[in-house]
């Protein structure tokens, strides 16, 4: 059975983007530092990234993430995880003729439960990777999240998009792994239900 796993880079003060997110600055003002571990990886980061890519069978994301990058072809060859199928949770899907990679992207309009169910079907037993703060919050609040991976970057952004807002309650986590690289402390938690 596919696990639903959120993996996100986060500042020490809890932000997954800096302020003022735009197409040109998809991580907001100063937010590019959050992905230094991806773009300038230490061998520990590379090993972790390779494992994440190999383990993902589908990616679930929100419409904002799709619009920021795919709308202008920002991922070039497909989605944020290459050719891995991406399901976009949205109330308003784009016109089919505007989707640059229709073999990669599909759109789910009937809520987070349906989106997770479809993503698990597509994932074929591999993980459903959750991309972006809003969809991660929705999955967690709905009791659909199995694991949370935080790539904690040693920076204080002071503003931007918070990962843990609008959850609607308390959640208990169990630490599964900690990998400490010079670029980030990679934390992995199981969501206890």
C-alpha positions in Angstrom: 0.0 0.0 0.0 1.3 3.4 -0.9 2.3 5.8 1.9 1.5 9.5 1.7 4.6 11.4 2.5 5.2 15.2 2.6 8.8 16.2 2.0 9.6 19.9 2.3 12.5 22.2 3.0 11.9 24.5 5.9 13.6 27.3 7.7 14.2 27.2 11.4 11.4 29.6 11.9 8.9 27.4 10.1 8.7 28.9 6.6 8.8 26.9 3.3 9.0 30.0 1.2 10.2 33.5 1.8 7.7 36.4 1.4 6.5 37.6 -2.1 6.3 34.4 -4.0 6.1 35.0 -7.8 6.8 33.0 -10.9 10.2 34.6 -11.1 10.9 33.8 -7.4 9.0 30.6 -6.7 10.6 30.4 -3.2 9.9 34.1 -2.5 12.4 36.7 -1.3 15.5 35.0 0.0 13.8 31.5 -0.2 16.3 30.0 -2.6 18.5 29.2 0.4 15.9 26.5 1.3 16.9 24.4 -1.7 20.7 24.8 -1.5 20.9 21.2 -0.2 19.2 20.1 -3.5 21.3 22.3 -5.9 24.6 22.1 -4.1 24.3 18.7 -2.4 26.6 17.1 0.1 26.9 13.3 -0.5 24.4 12.7 2.3 21.9 15.0 0.6 22.5 13.2 -2.8 21.8 9.8 -1.2 18.6 11.1 0.4 17.4 12.7 -2.8 18.1 9.6 -4.9 16.1 7.5 -2.4 13.2 10.0 -2.5 13.1 10.0 -6.3 13.3 6.2 -6.6 10.5 5.8 -4.0 8.0 8.2 -5.5 5.2 6.7 -7.7 3.0 9.8 -7.8 3.2 13.4 -6.8 0.2 15.3 -5.3 0.3 19.1 -5.5 -1.9 22.2 -5.4 -2.9 24.5 -8.2 -0.6 27.3 -7.0 2.5 25.1 -7.3 1.3 24.0 -10.7 0.7 27.6 -11.9 4.0 29.0 -10.6 6.1 26.5 -12.5 4.2 24.6 -15.1 2.3 27.6 -16.3 5.5 29.0 -17.9 7.1 25.6 -18.6 9.3 26.0 -15.5 9.9 22.3 -15.2 10.8 21.9 -18.9 10.5 18.2 -19.4 7.5 17.5 -17.3 6.8 17.8 -13.6 8.8 18.5 -10.5 9.7 14.9 -10.1 10.5 14.3 -13.8 8.1 11.9 -15.6 6.4 10.8 -12.3 2.6 11.4 -12.6 1.5 14.6 -10.9 -2.1 15.0 -9.6 -3.1 18.6 -9.0 -5.7 19.3 -6.4 -7.8 22.2 -7.6 -11.3 23.7 -7.8 -10.5 25.1 -11.3 -8.5 22.9 -13.7 -6.9 24.7 -16.6 -8.2 24.3 -20.1 -6.8 20.9 -21.5 -5.1 22.6 -24.4 -3.0 24.8 -22.0 -1.4 21.9 -20.1 2.1 21.6 -21.4 2.7 18.0 -20.2 -0.7 16.3 -20.3 1.0 12.9 -20.0 2.3 14.0 -16.6 -0.4 16.2 -15.1 -4.0 15.4 -14.2 -6.4 17.4 -12.2 -8.6 16.4 -9.3 -11.5 18.6 -8.5 -13.5 16.6 -5.9 -11.4 17.1 -2.8 -8.3 15.9 -1.0 -9.7 12.4 -0.1 -10.4 11.7 -3.8 -7.0 13.1 -4.8 -5.1 10.9 -2.4 -7.1 7.8 -3.5 -6.3 8.5 -7.1 -2.7 9.3 -6.4 -2.3 5.9 -4.5 -3.8 4.1 -7.5 -1.4 5.8 -9.9 1.6 5.3 -7.6 1.5 1.5 -8.0 2.6 0.7 -4.4 5.3 3.4 -4.3 4.9 6.5 -2.2 2.7 9.4 -2.9 4.9 12.5 -2.5 3.0 15.6 -1.3 4.3 18.9 -2.7 3.6 22.2 -1.2 2.3 23.6 2.1 -1.4 23.8 1.4 -1.9 20.2 0.2 0.3 18.9 3.0 -1.9 20.8 5.5 -5.0 19.4 3.9 -3.7 15.8 4.0 -2.6 16.1 7.6 -5.9 17.7 8.8 -7.9 15.0 6.9 -5.9 12.1 8.5 -4.4 11.1 5.2 -0.7 11.8 5.9 1.6 8.8 6.8 5.0 10.6 7.1 6.4 14.0 7.2 10.0 14.7 6.0 11.4 18.1 7.0 14.6 19.3 5.5 15.5 21.8 8.1 17.8 24.5 6.7 19.8 26.6 9.1 18.3 30.0 8.2 15.7 32.3 9.7 13.5 33.8 6.9 11.3 36.0 9.1 8.3 35.6 6.8 6.7 33.7 4.0 4.6 30.6 3.8 4.3 28.5 7.0 4.1 24.7 6.7 2.1 24.1 9.9 -0.9 26.4 9.8 -4.6 25.7 9.5 -4.3 22.1 10.8 -7.4 22.2 13.0 -5.9 20.2 15.9 -3.0 18.4 17.6 -0.9 15.7 15.9 1.5 13.3 17.5 4.6 12.3 15.5 7.2 9.6 16.0 10.7 10.3 14.9 11.9 7.7 12.4 15.2 9.1 11.2 17.6 12.0 11.4 20.3 12.7 8.8 22.6 15.6 9.5 24.4 17.1 6.5 26.2 20.4 6.4 23.4 21.9 4.3 20.3 20.7 6.3 19.1 18.4 9.0 16.8 15.9 7.4 14.1 14.8 9.8 11.6 12.0 9.1 8.4 11.5 11.2 5.6 8.9 11.2 2.2 10.4 11.8 0.6 8.6 14.7 -3.2 8.0 14.3 
